[in-house]
Amino acid sequence: MRFSVIVPAYNVQDYIVSCIDSILTQSFRDYEIILVNDGSTDATFEHCEELSKKNGCIKLVNKENGGLSSARNAGINKAEGDYLLFLDGDDFWRDDDFLENLNCIIETNSPDTIIFPYSYYYGKDRIKEYEFDLSEVSSSSNKFSDDLYLLIDNGIWYPSACNKCIRRDIVAINNISFPLNMTSEDVKWCFELSQHIASYYIYNKGVYMYRQNREGSISYKLKMKNLEDLFLNIENVLSGSKKIRDADYLYLSHYYLEVIPYVMPFLKNPNIKRMLSKYKWLSKYSKNTRNIKKRIIYFCLTYMGFRLSSLLLSILVKLYKST
């Protein structure tokens, strides 16, 4: 079997059918769907059960609520395909030839991972389509370690499981799992994955529709736990790695700077402010980054401090999202 598509689902009764339908309509048929109901309290499980009864390619896993990491790990354990793909239960794929195109890449290049961009879905009449800027990156050599710094610097390799197609044996042999009871679980997972990938390919089409501003979504609003887990993720990577590459510092720097526009409500918490200050040194690795957004945040933080930076940047983010 070529692909295992892992779909974690928690309280997504309004979206799970369209999510699964976007897989079932694929022109390439050599795949399985691992549909993991993570203790939903709405009608999600009933939808999942009905879908699995009608479609033999669906393996339904029904478990107690354990969070996104737990659901994804359960899916990985059930997977049998050569390659893994992750699709969150409230998102969907837009192109019915997506798996066919990925398979053609695998047949020709046999990469350890295929990376593709998101598109941001605000509604059927408002979609922000994205493609990677490949002007500084060439995947002709397919040597991941040689290109990792550029991949991070150009916003191509970033903490997300959902924009990657990954050879399953890399995950299995190296026992790469998502950390439990944490938000931002993709940060450590993608970091560990990057230690074991030899070859890659970029499929530069934003067919993954990442649904935005959904009420109830875990990622809808930054919370205290997100910040606490930010620091824990950074600490785990720094303390648990025998050798930290320049690319790894850049990876953590981008991750650290990503939350600065949203920290204003938490700056009165002395522990949060202390940890922000403790890891501020990471920001220097983004001083000359090609990522304009991160470079702006770096300069704001350097010359304005946490409070003014967060205030100004939060306004800019709101203006950007309104366009």
N, C-alpha and C positions, 0 to 999 in steps of 0.2 A: 504493500500500500504506500502511495506516495505522500499524502498529507494527512496529518491529524490536526483538525481545527478545534481548539479548546475555547469553549464559551462559558465563562462564569456568569451566573445570573442571580441577582438578588433584588427582589421587588422592582422588576422591570416589566410588569404585566402589559404595559402599553407599547412596549418596544420589542419584546423577545421574538414575536412572530416575524416581524419584518427583518430582524437580525438574521434569524435562521433561514428565512426565504432567500436572503441575499447569497447564502451559501448553496442552498438547494438548486438554485437556478444557474449555477456554474456550468459551463459547457464541458469542462474537464470533470470526469466522474470518479477518478480513483482517489477517494478521500473518505475519511470518517469524521463525524462531529462528536466531540466529547462535550455534552451539555451538562453542566454542573449547577444544580439548584442549591444555593447556599443558604438553606433555611429561610426561604422567602415567607413573608407573612401576608402577602397579597395573593393574587391568582396566578402568579408566575409558574408555580409547580404544575398546576392544572394545564396550562398552555404547553409546558415542556413535555408533560406526559402524553398529551394528545399528539404533539409533533413526533415524538419517538415511536408511537404506535403506528403512525402513518408512513414513517420513513425508516427503513432498515439500516441506513447508514448512521443513525443517531444512537450513541450510547448515553443513556441517561444515568447520571449520578445524583442521588438525592441525599444530602447530608445536613447535619446541624450547622447552624451559622457559625462560621469561623473566620470570615473576612475574605478579601480578594486573594490574598496569598494562599490561604488554605484551599480555596476553590481551584486555583490554578495548579497547585501542587497535586491535588486529587486528579485533575485532568491529565497532567503529565504522567502520573502513575498508570493511568488506563490507556495511554496512547500507544499505538502500534505503527504509525506511519514513519516514513523515512525522515520527514521534515515536520516541524511544529509551527503552527500559526496560532495567534491569540486574537480573539475578537470579543470585546466586551459586549454584554447582553443588551446594552442600549445603543450600540453603534451598528454599522452595517457596511458592506462593500457595495460599490456602485457599478462595477464593471463585471459582467457575466463571464468574461474571458480572463479574469484575473488569474485563476489557478492554471489555466491553459498557458498563459504567458510565463508564469513562474516555472511551470514544468519545462517549457522550452529552454529557459535559462539553465535549469538544472541539467537537462540532457546535453547541452552544449558546453557548459562551464563547470558543473558540479561544485559550486561554491559551498563553503560552510554556512554562510548566511547570505540572504538577500535583503537589502534595506530599501524601504520605500517611504515616501512622505505621507503625512496626513492631509486631508482636506477638512476644514472646519464647517460643520453643519449647524446652522442657526434656524433652519426651516427650509422647505423646498424652494422658496423664493430667495433665499439668502445663503449662499455657499461660498466660502473663501477657499479657493483652490490654490494649492501650493505645489511647487516643484523645487527640488534642491538646486542650488547654484553650484554647478559642476565646473566652473571656470578654473578653479584652483585644484581640482581633484580629478585624477584619471584612475579608473578602475581596470585599466588594461592589464596591469601586472597582477591584480587580484591579491597582492600581498598585504594582508590586513595590518600587521604590526608596523610595516613601513609607512602606511598611510593613516594610522589611527589619529595622530595629532591633527592632521588636516581634516579628517572626517569629523572630529569633535569641533574644531575651530570653525568649520563651515556649517555647523548645525545639522550634520547628517547622522552622526552617531550620538544619540542622546538617550536619557533614561526612559525607555518605553519598550515593553515587550511586544506591543501591538503593531509596530511598524517594522517588524523583522520576521523573516522566515528562516528558521534555524534547524540545522541538522540535528535530529533527535539524539543520536549517539553521543554527541558532544555534551549534551545536558546530562544524559544517563551515566556515561563513564566518569564524568567529573562531579557527579552528585550535586548539580547546581539546582538549588531550590529557592523559592521566594521566602524571605524572612517572615515569620509569623508575628501577628499582633503589632504590626507597624504600618504606617502610611508611607507613601513614597517608596514602596517595596521594589519598584523597578530599578532604583539607583544601585543598590548592592547587587541585584541580579544581573543587570547589564554590565556592571563592572567585572564581576566574576566571569561572565561569558566572554568578555573581551580578552581575558587572559588565555583563552583556549582556542580562539578562532585563528585559522591560518589564511583563509581565502574569503573573499566577499564579492558581491556584485550589487550594483545600484540599479533598481528598477524605478525610474524617475517619473512615476505617475501616481497622483494622489487619489487612489481609488478607495482608501479607507476613510469613511465618513465618521468623524469624531463629533458626536453630538454635544452641543454647547448649551450652557445655562439651564440644564435640566434640574428642576427642584428635586431634592432627595439624593442627587448624585454625591458620592463621596468627595469628588473633586470640586464640588460647586463653590465651596467657600474655605478659605484658609482658616484653620483652627489651631489652638494651642498645641494639640498633639502633632500636627504637621511640623511645627517648628521644633518640638522636642525630638521627633524622629529624624528631622534633618540633621541635627547635631549627632544623634546616635549613629546614623548612617555614615556620616563623615568619620566619626571616631572608629567605627568598625572597619572601614576601608583602610584608614591610616594605620591602625594597630594590627590588623589581621593580614597585612600584605608584606611579604619578604622584601620585595623591591617595588618602589613606587616610581613609575616613569613620568617624564614631563607631561605626557598626554594624560596621565591619571590626575595629576595636579590640575590641569586645565579642565578636565571633566568635573572634578569637585568644585573648582572655582565657578564654573558656569552654573552648577547646581546651587551653590551658596548664593550667588547674585540673583538667581531667579526669584527668591522670596523677598528681597529687599523692598520692592514696591508695596508689599502687603504687611509689613511688620509694625506699622504705626500703632495699632490697637494693643500691642503686646509689650511695648517698650517700658511700661511701668512695672513690668514683672522683672525683678532683679536677676533672676536666673536666666531668663531669655536674653536680657541685655548683656549679661556676663558671657554667655555662650556665643552671641553674635560677635562680641569683641574678641573672644578667644580665637575664633576661626577667620577673623577679618583678613589675616595674612594671606589666605587663599586667593583673595580678590586680585592680588598683584599679577597672578598668572593670566588674567584677562586684560591686562593693560594694553596690549597690542593685538588683541584678538580681531579676527575678521568679522566676528559677530557684532554688528553695530549696536544692537540692543544691549548686549553685555558690556560693551565698551562705554556706553552712555551711563549705565548703572555704576560701573567702576569709577568713573570720574565724578559722578555725583557723590558717591560714598566717600571718596578720597577727600573731596574739598568741602563737602557740606555736612558730613556726619549722618548718623542713622535717621534722626527725626526729620530733618529737612529733606533728605533724599527720599525717604518713604513718602512724605507728603507730596512732593513734586512728581515723583514717578507714578504714584497712584492716580493722580489727575491725568497724566499722559496716557496711562493704560486705559482709563475710562473713555478718554477721547478717541483712542484708537479703536476700541471695541464698538463704539457708537457709529463708526464710519462703515 
